């Protein structure tokens, strides 16, 4: 007689999974609050807003409806947080040197680290830090700002594209854990897309982020300005083709039609100040390595040179270092 | 019996050649004043400073000694200027659309047009405008500013490298006219180098101008800042190698050692705000086409792509157009 017991923290869709939100800002605060409102067990890590939020909770102004959470589980010390099923990394990538101190004690065995960050390569770093967990990457299309302590204003969009991470970014297909996380997010009213190949998804997001984030900072320009001048319009397109060349160097094909769609989409967008431009204007460190440095190094490892992205990268490194002098 | 008469305005070194100076600014005003002081017959075209200079003359403050010319031949109308042996083009290249109205009536048959401008390709344009004249290009290494009407402050350097222009920039070697012009300039205390191949000389000057002029504007930086940050230091070098690739596409070889010399030279230089940065700060049109656009098109015509220079060019076009909105 064989007795077989499957132990899992993800037994059914209906189990109340616990989430740790690392970085309760415009992004982590918004998604975390939505999950708590949907009835999930959420634990927020805060820094500067800890005192305020632990007393007064979180206020979300949103185009989908405003709401307030008067009580939240707020922490300013990772040691005090309970182990969670899902740890959401919603810090800026410029804070990722903190992850080795945060993740191992926080995520349950067989749990999930959900990386909601820009750029490339962060899942690889997470995999080096934690062993017996699943890693899922999420690409957020979100316009949201923190307007005061514990007060987040959600302006537009909000959907998340998630994909599973396996060693060397081999495509995982759609896994059960992805479906379970997606169900939780959907139950909170968040629009979700599942993709079989996270690396392709990340390169596709870079098609937009590399030209617009980079040039908006360097040229002090909004998206509409970059698109209305013929030379920057052309440069944006050339940079997008270089991103596609970088993607191809990793064996991931981005079709020309996708580039055209991104260009058309941006022309139709409202004039937009990119997240990197906001960081620059606020004199916060720029996510240069995750968005530019890592893709360049990935391509370089395959002997593919991306000269215009390299030019933008070097210019941004200069600006990023100079504002911090 | 054959009577052979050689008619020339350049009969001997001692003849007093007449010079027209188009553009009496920091550069044209400085060299023109030096030539007049040396006894040559000089005629200055002015715009905004015409009233002042025609009454009060020119004041030159110079590290080589100050001097004042109380009386100068000043004009604000090209029609009133006498025909001259040598027409010195000392306008910014952004004014070159005016040359077809200026040059034909002003330069004597068998005279010289001396182009003291930055960039590439201007001699070709001049050749299309005037027929029976020699065209000589001059590369000025000069730190000079106009500090008030008719008042020029010469800070450093001053040497001119001149080379003859022939159709398609075929090297002319050292011509008699080059020697005669050089003698006039030397008689005025101006250090002169003669080169056999003007196009090689112009590409070599671009090795400095393209990275430093371009990046100083885009990154709001002086030369010392560009050299003290590792990423811009590297980008400067990469841009220099692209200039050498552009030069090679025209059959002109710039050795690696020249690039190293330019880097070393700039590290040792006093912190310097480039001429293009000064133009940008003063909201004057930038010489983007002469310094960036023409070299790119020359290389493109030989099927050579210069992606990082192209990136800088497109960024500068955006900034140049935007400040004039």
Interface residues (C-beta under 8 A of the other chain):
Chain A: X215 X218 X219 X221 X225 X226 X229 X231 X232 X234 X235 X238 X307 X308 X310 X311 X312 X313 X314 X315 X317 X318 X319 X321 X322
Chain B: X215 X218 X219 X221 X225 X226 X229 X231 X232 X234 X235 X238 X307 X308 X310 X311 X312 X313 X314 X315 X317 X318 X319 X321 X322
